[in-house]
Structure formats: structure tokens, C-alpha cells
């Protein structure tokens, strides 16, 4: 047995997956910092984690991923203010992303690519949900990372990812510009345009499938919010959230979706 096969078997063992789960929860704790600070243009490195209410610095023993939130029952140890369940949820979800990636793809570059992409989409989902902001540090900052993965990917090439990223972002920008001119209001922000460029580098031509999935989900949820929840037609839908969901679905099941469509629809013509 080669060393790589042995390492892969070790990582995918129960003990290995537990280690990956713990590692993921630690990254999830950092992602919570990014989600809170990036929209506010604060450093994600300094100062150390603090309570959003009393601003007291949180010592390491009150900042253990998952366990600290449970031990403190979702409250600050100093001021007693409630700490949102979402901090725990994001740590748990990130741990699941790491574990699922290694379990599905093994100790491979594909697993690392999935973990990076899903983690990026997780951060963008919540920054857009909270603040209607898709930080450039993420959307633009990780485009080179996507292109590096594309260079080594058998599913797409460097050129394909680069071209799709540019064309996709250009199409979305044109659509947003036309909507602005016709309606007089901004229907889509530049953050969405940059996010599609990022998606193109990680998905290649399948980024257009992710955009289609996002559009369908966004339309359904948007109609529900406007007409059922009575938010009004000017309510700003966080489209980046749907782009994030569409991206992860496409990365995992894009080939299956395309194959199903071809078999059940195109073959009839």
C-alpha cells in the first residue's frame, strides 16, 4: 500500500473524520469573525474575539468551538447577554463541510477545493444575509485561488475558468445596468457581479447552471417575501445567498443535473 493510499485511509477512518470535524469547527469559529467584521471593514486578525454587547475580550477557554457556546448556554460569561445560536450553527456547519468533503472525496485536491469553495460560499451567504454586502476580500481575493484549482482540475481548464468568469460577470453587469436604466432602481449590486466571476473560476461553464439555480430559488423566495410576508416590491433580496446555494449544489451535483436534463428533455427532440 502506497503512503498516499494509507494516508487517505487514515483520514477517512472514524478517528480521522473526528479530527477533520474538530478542525472544521475551529475554522468555523474564524468564519464567524469574518462574517461579523468584514462588512464593517474591521481586521479579522486584531483585536481578539470579543463580546458584541459588552466588548469584553473573550479568553480562549470561553472560545472553544461548539463546546463554549453549549457550556455558557448561549450567553456571554461577563455581561450575560445572549449570544446568537448562529455562532454555534456556523461552527457546526463548517465542521460538517470539512467532514463531508474528506468523506466524499478522500484526501485529495478535490476535497480541498470543495472545502475552500463551500467555506467561501458560507461566509458570503451570511454577510449578504446580514448586511447585503459581498466583501471584495472574498469575491475578488479568492479568484486567483479558483484559477489555481482550475489549472489542476480535470473537469475544467484554466482558460475555461478565466473566460467564464469574465463573460459571466460581464453578462450579469449588463443585466444589472439595463435593469437600472429601465426601472430606475438597482436590481443587482456589483457584489453579485464579482461573485459570479468567482463562481466561474471554481465551476467553469457550469457557473451558468449555478446562476440558473440561484435565479429560480431567488424568484420563489422573493415572491414569497413580497406577496406573502408583504415586504413590498422594493425589498432588497440578498441574491448572493442564492448564488452561494446554487454554487454548492452545482459543484456537487452539476453533472447529475445536466445528465438528467439531457436524458429526459433533450433526447425527446
PyMOL commands that set and color helices and strands:
alter all, ss='L'
color gray80, all
select helices_A, chain A and resi 3-11+14-40+60-62+67-71+85-105+109-131+136-139+143-152+158-183+190-228+239-264+266-268
alter helices_A, ss='H'
color red, helices_A
deselect
rebuild
show_as cartoon
